[in-house]
Amino acid sequence: MNTVRFALILSLGWLALFSPDVQISPAMAAEKAAPPNILFIFSDDLAYQAISAYGDERKLLETPHIDRVAKEGIRFDRCVVTNSICGPCRATILTGKYSHKNGFYNNTNSRFDSTQTTFPKLLKSQGYSTALIGKWHLISEPTGFDHWEILPGQGIYYNPPMIANGQKVQREGYVTDIITDRSIDWLKNRDKSKPFLLMAQHKAPHREWSPALRHLGFNKDKPFAEPATLFDQHKDRAQAVVDHDMGIDRTFTKLDAKLVPPPGINSTQLEEWNKYYLPRNNAFEAAHLQGQDLVRWRYQRYMHDYLACVKAVDESVGRLLQTLDEEGLAENTLVVVSSDQGFYLGEHGWFDKRWIFEESLRTPLLARWPAAIPAGRTNGQIVSLLDIAQTFLDVAKIDAPNDMQGASLLPLLKGDTPADWRKSLYYRYYEYPSPHRVKPHYGVVTDRYKLVHYEGTGEGEWELLDRQVDPQEVKSFHNDPAYAQTMTELKDEIRRLQKVVDDQTPPPAKAYGNAPLEWSPFGPLK
């Protein structure tokens, strides 16, 4: 008698052995036989527009391996973040709490309090083998992991130094490949008597978007389609939107443009690098481009480099899925592919993230668990990275702490939507003025609307975005009399959510970064 059947007999009774009426599904077998494994594949600044499963009209890139996760599982179409910036999103994932609760507000001066309860600690305490490999970006050393190997700070793309369980090591090669190799090595050599949590966390495709050598010229110089808002002038928008420093027209460095080579690259790699970039850079320098022509050149260079980085991430997903197949782990492993937030691919003339607007607010989220969730589905409910901790704990049948602020996605994974599932989400961004001079703001997100309050002198500024009428979010309706009732209702919703998440006192000055504040920080909406 096989072990799965025997485990079912113990849990379901002898009826399972003798009664023809008892049906044992693969999902039942997996849930009764063993706790599921969890593979969390996490990228930095991975835009949903760059994943072919999300169907961006520009058709920028084919990502067959990431798409496989969607085809064999579920694609979430409305996964949004609570603070669109790298470190704070990572802290939220680990703790299941908003920034004002976990204390990690920004990338400037925040340091993760590693004494906090995190889902890896809870999984480890209940018998899981736990590992983190790749980008960490939370300053303090990881806790709750049997094994960890991280990039210091942001890390570099070529030949990166790493820190393995507290010891500095030097790795040779391309960072995405290294993280994948190290993750596969851990998978194959882990304690196989235990279920596992593996967090494989890529640096790519974070700025400055340095591709692997094998992907240079992958598009054969075919131009990428431009977004409709590449030359958005931000007319009739809040001053906070106008006064930014993250435009392709104004904030694009020589390193971004590959007019200088990336840090860490060795002489052999540089020779191959220069074969691709030098002729194209020489042609660019000779053209003396200005104005929109310069923006268009930068956009094309940006798309080549960024999407080439995504190609390596997609290959990594494929290699990890193949390893699960080879190790006989695929059936009872929950695979989740996501990113710390979205990213602008030229929309509004921007790169980077931070804003409550769609491209930075919304992040990809795809999941596969053959033993327990149906394949080939999409979900349009408002979900969040805030939900990851409680989801993983629920999957492992571990009670989540009461102070976690998300909700388990397990019912949605299985095809059920709880009657009380959220209809709105509270958002708050802090870091200012450096980098990119994006004003701190908070607001509410619904299926249709975003109401946002920019912090500043006096009463600040408001914007109301209507994605149904204006899906590209180029206009604010906050002063339109037709939206007066909507404004009132959404302000009430902000007040309600601020009570729910307990964001009712002004944040500390350090929440905004190291520069002196130019205003008095706002607390809850009055």
C-alpha positions as CSV (number, residue, x, y, z in Angstrom):
1,M,0.0,0.0,0.0
2,N,1.5,3.4,-0.9
3,T,2.2,5.9,1.8
4,V,-0.3,8.5,0.5
5,R,-3.1,6.0,0.6
6,F,-2.0,4.9,4.1
7,A,-2.0,8.4,5.3
8,L,-5.5,8.9,4.0
9,I,-6.6,5.8,5.8
10,L,-5.4,7.1,9.1
11,S,-7.0,10.5,8.6
12,L,-10.3,9.5,6.8
13,G,-10.8,6.2,8.5
14,W,-11.1,2.6,7.3
15,L,-14.0,3.7,5.1
16,A,-11.5,5.1,2.7
17,L,-10.1,1.6,2.2
18,F,-13.3,-0.4,1.8
19,S,-16.0,2.0,0.5
20,P,-16.2,2.6,-3.2
21,D,-18.1,5.9,-2.5
22,V,-15.0,7.6,-1.0
23,Q,-13.1,9.5,-3.8
24,I,-9.5,10.5,-3.1
25,S,-8.6,13.5,-5.3
26,P,-5.0,14.6,-5.9
27,A,-5.7,17.7,-3.8
28,M,-6.9,15.5,-0.9
29,A,-3.9,13.3,-1.2
30,A,-1.4,16.2,-1.1
31,E,-3.1,17.9,1.8
32,K,-3.4,14.7,3.9
33,A,0.0,13.2,3.0
34,A,2.4,16.1,3.6
35,P,2.6,19.8,4.1
36,P,3.2,21.6,0.8
37,N,6.5,23.0,-0.2
38,I,6.7,26.7,-1.1
39,L,8.8,28.2,-3.8
40,F,8.7,32.0,-3.9
41,I,10.3,33.5,-7.0
42,F,10.6,37.2,-6.5
43,S,12.0,39.9,-8.8
44,D,12.9,43.5,-8.3
45,D,11.0,46.1,-10.4
46,L,9.4,43.5,-12.7
47,A,6.6,45.2,-14.6
48,Y,3.4,43.2,-15.4
49,Q,3.6,44.9,-18.9
50,A,6.8,42.9,-19.5
51,I,5.1,39.5,-18.9
52,S,3.4,38.2,-22.0
53,A,0.7,36.4,-19.9
54,Y,-0.6,39.9,-19.0
55,G,-1.2,40.8,-22.6
56,D,0.2,44.3,-22.8
57,E,-0.8,45.7,-26.2
58,R,2.8,46.5,-27.1
59,K,3.8,42.8,-26.9
60,L,7.2,43.8,-25.6
61,L,8.5,40.3,-24.7
62,E,7.6,36.6,-24.7
63,T,8.0,35.0,-21.2
64,P,7.0,31.4,-21.8
65,H,8.2,30.1,-18.4
66,I,6.5,32.7,-16.3
67,D,3.4,32.2,-18.5
68,R,3.6,28.5,-17.7
69,V,2.9,29.3,-14.1
70,A,-0.2,31.1,-15.1
71,K,-1.4,28.4,-17.5
72,E,-0.9,25.7,-14.9
73,G,-2.3,27.8,-12.1
74,I,-3.7,31.3,-11.6
75,R,-2.9,34.8,-12.8
76,F,-4.0,37.6,-10.4
77,D,-4.8,40.8,-12.4
78,R,-5.2,43.2,-9.6
79,C,-2.4,42.6,-7.2
80,V,-1.5,46.0,-5.7
81,V,1.1,47.1,-3.1
82,T,0.8,49.3,0.0
83,N,4.0,51.3,-0.5
84,S,5.6,51.1,-4.0
85,I,9.3,50.9,-3.2
86,C,11.7,47.9,-2.8
87,G,12.6,47.6,0.8
88,P,9.2,48.5,2.3
89,C,7.5,45.9,0.1
90,R,9.9,43.2,1.2
91,A,9.3,44.1,4.9
92,T,5.6,44.0,4.2
93,I,5.8,40.5,2.6
94,L,7.8,39.1,5.6
95,T,5.6,40.6,8.3
96,G,2.2,40.9,6.7
97,K,2.1,44.5,8.0
98,Y,2.1,48.0,6.6
99,S,5.2,50.1,6.7
100,H,4.0,52.1,9.7
101,K,3.6,48.8,11.6
102,N,6.8,47.0,10.6
103,G,8.9,50.2,10.8
104,F,10.5,50.0,7.4
105,Y,9.3,53.1,5.6
106,N,11.9,53.8,2.9
107,N,15.1,52.8,1.2
108,T,17.1,55.8,2.6
109,N,17.4,55.2,6.4
110,S,15.1,52.3,7.4
111,R,16.6,49.2,8.9
112,F,14.5,46.0,9.3
113,D,13.9,45.0,12.8
114,S,14.8,41.3,12.6
115,T,13.3,40.5,16.0
116,Q,9.8,40.8,14.5
117,T,7.7,37.8,13.8
118,T,7.9,36.8,10.1
119,F,6.3,34.0,8.2
120,P,9.7,32.3,7.5
121,K,10.3,32.1,11.3
122,L,6.9,30.6,11.8
123,L,7.4,28.0,9.1
124,K,10.8,27.1,10.4
125,S,9.4,26.7,13.9
126,Q,6.8,24.2,12.5
127,G,9.4,22.0,10.8
128,Y,10.0,23.6,7.4
129,S,13.5,23.9,5.9
130,T,13.8,27.6,5.0
131,A,16.2,29.3,2.6
132,L,16.6,32.8,1.1
133,I,18.9,33.3,-1.9
134,G,19.4,36.6,-3.7
135,K,18.4,40.2,-3.1
136,W,17.5,41.1,0.5
137,H,17.9,44.9,0.7
138,L,16.7,45.2,4.3
139,I,20.1,46.2,5.9
140,S,19.9,43.8,8.9
141,E,20.9,40.2,8.4
142,P,18.1,37.7,7.5
143,T,16.6,35.7,10.4
144,G,14.3,32.7,10.2
145,F,16.3,30.9,7.6
146,D,18.3,27.7,7.8
147,H,20.4,29.0,4.9
148,W,20.7,32.4,3.4
149,E,22.9,33.9,0.7
150,I,22.3,37.5,-0.1
151,L,23.6,40.4,-2.2
152,P,24.9,43.3,-0.2
153,G,22.6,46.3,-0.6
154,Q,21.3,46.5,-4.2
155,G,23.9,44.1,-5.5
156,I,25.6,44.3,-8.9
157,Y,24.8,42.4,-12.2
158,Y,28.3,41.1,-13.0
159,N,30.5,39.0,-10.7
160,P,28.6,40.0,-7.5
161,P,30.0,39.7,-4.0
162,M,27.5,37.9,-1.7
163,I,27.1,37.1,1.9
164,A,26.4,33.5,2.7
165,N,25.2,32.8,6.3
166,G,27.3,35.8,7.4
167,Q,30.4,35.1,5.4
168,K,31.5,37.2,2.5
169,V,31.9,35.2,-0.8
170,Q,32.8,36.2,-4.3
171,R,30.6,34.8,-7.1
172,E,31.6,34.8,-10.8
173,G,29.1,35.3,-13.6
174,Y,25.7,37.0,-14.2
175,V,23.7,37.6,-11.1
176,T,20.4,36.1,-12.3
177,D,22.2,32.9,-13.2
178,I,24.1,32.8,-10.0
179,I,20.9,33.2,-7.9
180,T,19.3,30.4,-9.9
181,D,22.3,28.1,-9.6
182,R,22.5,28.6,-5.9
183,S,18.8,28.0,-5.5
184,I,18.8,24.8,-7.5
185,D,21.8,23.6,-5.5
186,W,19.9,24.2,-2.3
187,L,16.8,22.4,-3.6
188,K,18.8,19.3,-4.5
189,N,20.8,19.2,-1.3
190,R,18.3,20.3,1.3
191,D,17.1,18.1,4.2
192,K,14.5,16.1,2.2
193,S,12.8,14.8,5.3
194,K,11.1,18.3,5.7
195,P,8.9,20.5,3.6
196,F,10.6,23.6,2.4
197,L,10.3,27.3,1.8
198,L,12.7,28.6,-0.8
199,M,12.7,32.4,-1.5
200,A,14.7,32.9,-4.8
201,Q,14.9,36.7,-5.0
202,H,16.4,38.3,-8.1
203,K,18.1,41.7,-8.4
204,A,16.8,41.9,-12.0
205,P,15.4,43.8,-13.7
206,H,16.3,46.7,-11.3
207,R,18.0,49.8,-12.6
208,E,20.6,50.0,-14.3
209,W,19.2,47.0,-16.2
210,S,22.5,45.3,-17.3
211,P,21.6,42.3,-19.5
212,A,23.3,39.0,-19.7
213,L,25.8,38.8,-22.5
214,R,23.8,36.1,-24.3
215,H,20.8,38.5,-24.5
216,L,22.6,41.5,-26.1
217,G,20.7,42.2,-29.3
218,F,18.0,39.7,-28.6
219,N,15.5,41.9,-30.5
220,K,17.8,42.2,-33.5
221,D,17.4,46.0,-33.3
222,K,13.6,45.8,-34.0
223,P,12.0,48.9,-32.4
224,F,9.8,48.4,-29.4
225,A,6.3,50.0,-29.6
226,E,6.0,53.2,-27.6
227,P,3.4,53.7,-24.8
228,A,0.7,56.2,-25.7
229,T,1.8,58.5,-22.8
230,L,5.5,58.5,-23.5
231,F,5.4,62.3,-24.0
232,D,2.8,63.0,-21.3
233,Q,3.1,66.7,-20.2
234,H,1.1,66.1,-17.0
235,K,-1.3,68.9,-17.8
236,D,-4.1,69.6,-15.4
237,R,-2.4,67.5,-12.8
238,A,-1.3,68.2,-9.2
239,Q,2.0,70.0,-8.9
240,A,3.3,67.0,-7.1
241,V,3.0,65.0,-10.3
242,V,4.7,67.8,-12.4
243,D,7.6,68.2,-9.9
244,H,9.3,64.8,-10.3
245,D,12.8,63.6,-11.2
246,M,12.2,60.2,-12.7
247,G,11.7,61.0,-16.4
248,I,13.4,59.4,-19.3
249,D,13.9,62.9,-20.6
250,R,15.7,64.2,-17.5
251,T,16.9,61.4,-15.2
252,F,18.7,59.0,-17.6
253,T,22.4,58.6,-16.7
254,K,25.3,57.3,-18.8
255,L,25.2,54.1,-16.8
256,D,21.4,53.7,-17.6
257,A,22.2,54.3,-21.3
258,K,25.1,51.9,-21.3
259,L,27.5,54.7,-22.5
260,V,29.7,53.3,-19.7
261,P,30.1,49.6,-18.7
262,P,28.5,48.2,-15.6
263,P,30.3,47.8,-12.3
264,G,32.1,44.5,-11.6
265,I,32.4,43.4,-15.3
266,N,35.7,41.7,-16.1
267,S,37.9,42.2,-19.1
268,T,36.6,39.1,-20.9
269,Q,33.0,40.0,-20.4
270,L,33.7,43.6,-21.3
271,E,35.1,42.6,-24.7
272,E,31.8,40.9,-25.5
273,W,29.8,43.8,-24.0
274,N,31.6,46.3,-26.2
275,K,31.0,44.3,-29.4
276,Y,27.4,45.1,-29.0
277,Y,27.3,48.5,-27.4
278,L,30.2,50.4,-28.8
279,P,29.1,50.6,-32.5
280,R,25.6,51.7,-31.4
281,N,26.9,54.2,-28.9
282,N,29.2,55.7,-31.5
283,A,26.2,56.1,-33.8
284,F,24.3,57.8,-31.0
285,E,27.0,60.2,-30.2
286,A,27.4,61.2,-33.8
287,A,23.7,61.9,-34.2
288,H,23.5,64.6,-31.5
289,L,19.9,63.9,-30.7
290,Q,17.7,66.4,-29.0
291,G,14.2,66.7,-27.6
292,Q,11.8,63.9,-28.5
293,D,14.3,62.2,-30.7
294,L,16.6,61.8,-27.7
295,V,13.7,60.5,-25.5
296,R,12.9,58.0,-28.2
297,W,16.5,56.8,-28.4
298,R,16.6,56.4,-24.6
299,Y,13.3,54.6,-24.6
300,Q,14.6,52.0,-27.1
301,R,17.8,51.5,-25.2
302,Y,15.9,51.2,-22.0
303,M,13.5,48.6,-23.4
304,H,16.3,46.5,-24.9
305,D,18.2,46.4,-21.6
306,Y,15.3,46.1,-19.2
307,L,13.6,43.4,-21.2
308,A,16.8,41.5,-21.7
309,C,17.1,41.3,-17.9
310,V,13.6,40.0,-17.8
311,K,14.5,37.3,-20.3
312,A,17.1,36.0,-17.8
313,V,14.5,36.0,-15.1
314,D,12.1,34.0,-17.3
315,E,14.8,31.5,-18.0
316,S,15.4,31.2,-14.3
317,V,11.7,30.4,-13.7
318,G,12.0,27.7,-16.3
319,R,15.1,26.2,-14.7
320,L,13.5,26.2,-11.3
321,L,10.3,24.6,-12.6
322,Q,12.4,21.9,-14.4
323,T,14.2,21.2,-11.1
324,L,10.9,20.6,-9.3
325,D,9.9,18.2,-12.1
326,E,13.2,16.4,-11.9
327,E,13.1,16.1,-8.1
328,G,9.5,14.9,-8.1
329,L,8.3,18.0,-6.2
330,A,6.1,19.8,-8.7
331,E,2.7,18.3,-7.6
332,N,2.8,19.4,-4.0
333,T,4.8,22.6,-4.3
334,L,3.1,26.0,-4.3
335,V,5.1,28.2,-6.8
336,V,4.5,31.9,-6.6
337,V,6.1,34.4,-9.0
338,S,5.9,38.1,-8.1
339,S,7.8,41.4,-7.7
340,D,8.2,44.0,-5.0
341,Q,6.1,46.4,-7.0
342,G,5.3,47.4,-10.6
343,F,7.5,49.6,-12.8
344,Y,7.1,52.2,-15.5
345,L,8.1,51.2,-19.0
346,G,7.9,54.6,-20.5
347,E,4.3,55.3,-19.4
348,H,4.0,59.1,-18.6
349,G,7.6,59.4,-19.8
350,W,8.8,57.6,-16.7
351,F,10.8,54.7,-15.3
352,D,10.9,53.7,-11.6
353,K,7.8,53.3,-9.3
354,R,6.7,55.0,-6.1
355,W,3.4,56.5,-7.2
356,I,-0.1,55.2,-6.4
357,F,-0.7,55.1,-10.2
358,E,-1.4,51.9,-12.0
359,E,2.0,50.9,-13.4
360,S,3.8,51.2,-10.1
361,L,1.0,50.2,-7.8
362,R,0.1,47.0,-9.6
363,T,2.6,44.1,-9.5
364,P,2.5,40.7,-11.2
365,L,1.3,37.7,-9.1
366,L,1.1,34.2,-10.6
367,A,0.8,31.0,-8.7
368,R,0.8,27.2,-9.4
369,W,0.0,24.3,-7.0
370,P,-1.1,21.3,-9.1
371,A,-2.2,19.2,-6.1
372,A,-4.6,21.8,-4.8
373,I,-5.6,24.6,-7.2
374,P,-7.2,24.5,-10.6
375,A,-5.2,25.4,-13.7
376,G,-5.8,28.2,-16.2
377,R,-7.7,30.7,-14.2
378,T,-7.5,34.5,-13.7
379,N,-8.7,36.5,-10.8
380,G,-9.6,40.2,-10.7
381,Q,-10.1,40.7,-7.0
382,I,-8.0,43.3,-5.2
383,V,-5.2,41.3,-3.6
384,S,-1.9,42.5,-2.3
385,L,1.6,41.6,-1.3
386,L,0.3,42.3,2.2
387,D,-1.5,38.9,1.9
388,I,1.6,36.8,1.1
389,A,2.5,36.0,4.7
390,Q,-0.9,34.9,5.8
391,T,-1.3,32.9,2.5
392,F,1.9,30.9,3.1
393,L,1.0,30.3,6.7
394,D,-2.5,29.2,5.8
395,V,-1.2,26.8,3.1
396,A,1.1,25.3,5.8
397,K,-1.8,25.1,8.2
398,I,-0.2,27.5,10.7
399,D,-2.2,30.1,12.5
400,A,-1.2,33.6,11.5
401,P,-0.6,36.2,14.3
402,N,-3.5,38.5,15.0
403,D,-1.5,41.6,14.2
404,M,-0.9,40.6,10.5
405,Q,-3.0,43.0,8.4
406,G,-3.6,41.0,5.2
407,A,-5.8,38.1,4.3
408,S,-5.0,34.6,3.1
409,L,-5.3,34.1,-0.7
410,L,-5.9,30.4,-0.3
411,P,-9.7,30.6,-1.0
412,L,-9.0,32.6,-4.1
413,L,-6.3,30.1,-5.2
414,K,-8.9,27.3,-5.0
415,G,-11.5,29.3,-6.9
416,D,-13.6,30.7,-4.1
417,T,-14.1,34.4,-3.2
418,P,-15.1,35.0,0.4
419,A,-18.2,37.2,0.7
420,D,-16.3,39.8,2.8
421,W,-13.3,40.1,0.5
422,R,-11.9,43.6,0.3
423,K,-13.3,46.2,-2.1
424,S,-10.6,48.8,-1.4
425,L,-7.0,49.1,-0.2
426,Y,-5.1,51.8,1.7
427,Y,-1.8,53.0,0.2
428,R,0.9,55.2,1.7
429,Y,4.3,56.3,0.2
430,Y,6.9,58.2,2.3
431,E,10.4,58.6,0.7
432,Y,11.2,62.2,-0.2
433,P,13.0,64.1,-1.7
434,S,15.7,61.8,-2.8
435,P,15.7,59.9,-5.1
436,H,13.3,61.0,-7.8
437,R,11.4,63.8,-5.8
438,V,8.1,61.9,-5.6
439,K,6.0,63.7,-3.0
440,P,4.8,61.6,-0.1
441,H,1.1,60.7,-0.5
442,Y,-1.6,58.4,0.8
443,G,-4.9,57.3,-0.7
444,V,-7.5,54.6,-1.4
445,V,-7.6,52.2,-4.3
446,T,-10.8,50.6,-5.6
447,D,-11.6,48.6,-8.7
448,R,-12.4,51.9,-10.5
449,Y,-11.0,54.8,-8.5
450,K,-7.9,56.1,-6.8
451,L,-8.3,59.1,-4.5
452,V,-4.8,60.4,-3.5
453,H,-3.7,63.1,-1.1
454,Y,-0.2,64.5,-1.6
455,E,1.5,65.7,1.5
456,G,2.9,69.3,1.4
457,T,2.5,72.7,2.8
458,G,-1.0,73.8,3.9
459,E,-3.7,71.3,3.0
460,G,-1.7,69.5,0.3
461,E,-3.2,68.5,-3.0
462,W,-5.8,66.0,-4.1
463,E,-6.3,63.9,-7.2
464,L,-9.1,61.6,-8.2
465,L,-8.4,59.1,-10.9
466,D,-11.1,57.2,-12.7
467,R,-9.7,54.2,-14.5
468,Q,-13.0,53.4,-16.2
469,V,-13.2,56.8,-18.0
470,D,-9.4,57.4,-18.2
471,P,-7.5,54.1,-18.1
472,Q,-4.2,55.8,-18.8
473,E,-4.6,58.0,-15.8
474,V,-3.7,61.3,-17.4
475,K,-6.5,63.4,-15.8
476,S,-7.7,64.2,-12.3
477,F,-11.4,64.6,-11.7
478,H,-11.2,65.9,-8.1
479,N,-12.6,69.3,-9.1
480,D,-15.3,68.0,-11.4
481,P,-18.8,68.6,-9.9
482,A,-20.0,65.3,-11.3
483,Y,-17.6,63.5,-9.0
484,A,-18.5,65.4,-5.8
485,Q,-20.3,62.5,-4.2
486,T,-17.6,60.1,-5.2
487,M,-15.0,62.4,-3.5
488,T,-17.1,62.4,-0.3
489,E,-17.4,58.7,-0.3
490,L,-13.8,58.0,-1.0
491,K,-12.6,60.4,1.7
492,D,-14.9,58.6,4.1
493,E,-13.3,55.3,2.9
494,I,-9.8,56.7,3.6
495,R,-10.8,57.6,7.1
496,R,-12.3,54.1,7.6
497,L,-9.2,52.4,6.3
498,Q,-6.8,54.5,8.4
499,K,-8.7,53.2,11.4
500,V,-8.6,49.6,10.2
501,V,-4.8,49.7,9.6
502,D,-4.2,51.9,12.6
503,D,-2.5,54.8,10.7
504,Q,-4.0,57.6,12.8
505,T,-0.9,59.4,14.0
506,P,1.7,61.4,12.1
507,P,4.7,59.3,11.0
508,P,8.1,60.0,12.5
509,A,10.2,62.5,10.6
510,K,12.7,59.7,9.7
511,A,9.9,57.9,7.8
512,Y,10.5,60.3,4.9
513,G,14.3,59.9,4.7
514,N,17.3,62.0,5.9
515,A,16.5,65.4,4.3
516,P,14.8,68.0,6.5
517,L,11.0,68.0,6.0
518,E,9.6,70.9,4.1
519,W,6.2,70.6,5.8
520,S,4.4,69.3,8.8
521,P,3.7,65.6,8.2
522,F,0.0,64.7,7.9
523,G,-1.7,62.2,10.1
524,P,-5.2,60.8,9.4
525,L,-7.6,62.6,7.1
526,K,-9.7,65.1,9.0
